[in-house]
Amino acid sequence: MQLRVLLISLFCVCSISQAQDLPRLHNWTLEHPNWKEEKAELGYVSSRCATMFETIGNYFTANPVHDEQRRSANAYLSHSDMYARIGYFLSIKSGVTELEAVERQAVFSRDFSQQMQANLAAHNNVMVPPLSLDLEVCMVNFRFAEVQARQLEADYSNAVNITVAADPLADKAFDSQALGLIWHFVKSKTGAPADAPLPRLVIQPGLPTSARMVFEFPSEDQPGNALQINVSPRTLQAWSRSMVNWALGHELVHYAFLMRENQWQPKTIYSNSIKHHCNPEFLKLTADIADLISDTQMPSRERLRMYSEVFRSCTRHPDQ
């Protein structure tokens, strides 16, 4: 009960911030000296740090004044990814709902963007107090975050009930056993007909380098599309089997949501009026797939990375 009260208080701080500023992260950590030992508080700080690093990393990527800022942009975005692995995972595991996590992230992003723009307007420099003091909290504790991410992966790994051995994926090969398990799970959660088939999975060398895999379907805008999941061969080569399976599970949830919206009937043109990535049900299902994979397949220490991908799909592509 005490943990839930803490989480509610943290969320309320964020929810009311439209009327007043968020407490400065620097000050907040001084007022909560044990935040590193409390999972809910560590999740809160990590979520704010992930937002800071991503916002400023994107700014320097788009507006580099010199080479050092361009290099810094890559480091900031990398730091954001690490903090995101801890922030979203611990928030959900500590009792924050998917909807609360999305709303809280929006508040963090808005607050930090406003600070950054105010600093640019007043000083033509992002890195001045109080924003720079908040960012320093995240910089100073980054190595701690890396260690915590590894420790959390170990703490939440499951080496007891492993049922599927993880051999490396070869080119043009999919893990049919794991995909069957994932698809059965997705169908059970989305009300699919028991005999609903998997969509086609197609190796697509022509995908842009930024696209790892893409679910396509015939729509009013693109009536010539096929109903299938396109996978870049680069993804099969670069990613572990577990991460490929999670990403395919993510696309299968897209497919299931689309088919459910269309009454599970094959069509020449599919309606698609629902945005998936920030939908709380979509977020929960794709996180549950991360748990399903991590609990049944080795290597099982990529759970936090999968959770990060769950949340990044919302923050980076909210209109999909």
FENWO-V387189 format. One record per residue. RES is the residue in one letter. PSI is psi in whole degrees, 0 to 359 (* if undefined). D_CENTER is the distance of its C-alpha to the mean C-alpha in whole Angstrom. Layout:
{{RES;PSI;D_CENTER} {RES;PSI;D_CENTER}}
This chain:
{{M;318;27} {Q;321;27} {L;316;24} {R;320;23} {V;318;25} {L;315;24} {L;318;20} {I;319;22} {S;321;24} {L;316;21} {F;321;19} {C;323;22} {V;318;23} {C;321;20} {S;326;21} {I;3;24} {S;349;23} {Q;333;24} {A;337;28} {Q;160;28} {D;151;26} {L;150;23} {P;141;25} {R;136;25} {L;320;22} {H;312;25} {N;321;27} {W;317;25} {T;329;25} {L;325;28} {E;344;29} {H;71;26} {P;341;28} {N;23;26} {W;333;23} {K;335;22} {E;343;23} {E;118;22} {K;321;18} {A;318;18} {E;322;19} {L;320;17} {G;320;14} {Y;310;15} {V;317;16} {S;323;13} {S;318;11} {R;320;14} {C;319;14} {A;319;11} {T;316;12} {M;309;16} {F;322;15} {E;317;13} {T;312;15} {I;328;18} {G;317;17} {N;323;17} {Y;313;20} {F;331;22} {T;319;20} {A;334;22} {N;53;25} {P;127;26} {V;326;30} {H;174;30} {D;326;29} {E;320;28} {Q;326;25} {R;317;24} {R;321;24} {S;325;22} {A;315;19} {N;320;18} {A;318;18} {Y;317;17} {L;323;14} {S;318;14} {H;321;14} {S;318;11} {D;318;9} {M;313;11} {Y;326;11} {A;327;7} {R;322;8} {I;315;11} {G;306;10} {Y;318;8} {F;308;9} {L;327;13} {S;311;12} {I;315;12} {K;339;14} {S;357;17} {G;357;17} {V;133;15} {T;164;14} {E;318;11} {L;317;14} {E;320;14} {A;319;11} {V;315;11} {E;321;14} {R;318;14} {Q;320;12} {A;321;14} {V;314;17} {F;313;16} {S;316;15} {R;316;18} {D;313;20} {F;321;19} {S;320;20} {Q;319;23} {Q;316;24} {M;316;24} {Q;325;26} {A;319;28} {N;319;29} {L;319;29} {A;320;32} {A;327;34} {H;354;33} {N;34;32} {N;126;30} {V;320;26} {M;66;27} {V;157;29} {P;154;29} {P;349;28} {L;318;25} {S;330;26} {L;322;26} {D;316;23} {L;327;21} {E;324;24} {V;316;22} {C;323;19} {M;313;21} {V;327;23} {N;12;21} {F;316;19} {R;323;21} {F;318;21} {A;319;17} {E;315;17} {V;318;20} {Q;322;18} {A;316;15} {R;321;17} {Q;318;19} {L;321;17} {E;318;16} {A;318;20} {D;323;20} {Y;8;18} {S;158;19} {N;99;21} {A;8;24} {V;313;27} {N;30;26} {I;128;25} {T;346;26} {V;124;25} {A;145;26} {A;95;23} {D;152;26} {P;144;24} {L;135;23} {A;164;26} {D;142;26} {K;33;26} {A;137;26} {F;154;23} {D;87;23} {S;326;25} {Q;312;25} {A;320;21} {L;324;21} {G;319;24} {L;315;22} {I;316;19} {W;322;21} {H;318;23} {F;313;20} {V;317;19} {K;320;22} {S;333;23} {K;346;20} {T;7;21} {G;30;25} {A;152;25} {P;146;29} {A;329;29} {D;13;30} {A;124;28} {P;160;27} {L;147;24} {P;167;24} {R;139;25} {L;122;23} {V;126;24} {I;123;24} {Q;91;24} {P;338;25} {G;2;25} {L;146;22} {P;153;21} {T;335;20} {S;351;16} {A;118;16} {R;317;15} {M;152;16} {V;131;16} {F;124;18} {E;155;21} {F;155;24} {P;124;27} {S;177;26} {E;323;29} {D;327;28} {Q;72;27} {P;342;30} {G;356;30} {N;150;27} {A;164;27} {L;96;25} {Q;167;23} {I;121;20} {N;132;21} {V;129;19} {S;137;20} {P;335;22} {R;327;21} {T;317;18} {L;327;20} {Q;322;22} {A;331;19} {W;153;16} {S;163;17} {R;317;18} {S;316;16} {M;322;13} {V;316;15} {N;320;16} {W;314;12} {A;320;11} {L;323;15} {G;319;14} {H;313;11} {E;327;14} {L;327;16} {V;320;15} {H;311;15} {Y;314;19} {A;319;19} {F;317;19} {L;313;21} {M;323;23} {R;320;24} {E;333;24} {N;27;27} {Q;27;28} {W;27;28} {Q;135;30} {P;138;30} {K;159;31} {T;330;32} {I;127;30} {Y;138;27} {S;144;26} {N;78;22} {S;356;22} {I;128;19} {K;127;16} {H;313;13} {H;324;10} {C;7;10} {N;125;13} {P;324;13} {E;319;14} {F;316;12} {L;316;9} {K;316;11} {L;317;12} {T;330;10} {A;322;9} {D;326;13} {I;322;13} {A;318;11} {D;319;14} {L;313;16} {I;314;16} {S;332;16} {D;347;19} {T;354;21} {Q;136;21} {M;149;21} {P;141;20} {S;13;18} {R;41;16} {E;18;13} {R;314;11} {L;323;9} {R;320;8} {M;317;7} {Y;319;5} {S;317;3} {E;324;3} {V;310;3} {F;324;2} {R;329;3} {S;327;5} {C;311;7} {T;329;7} {R;336;9} {H;61;10} {P;340;11} {D;2;15} {Q;*;14}}
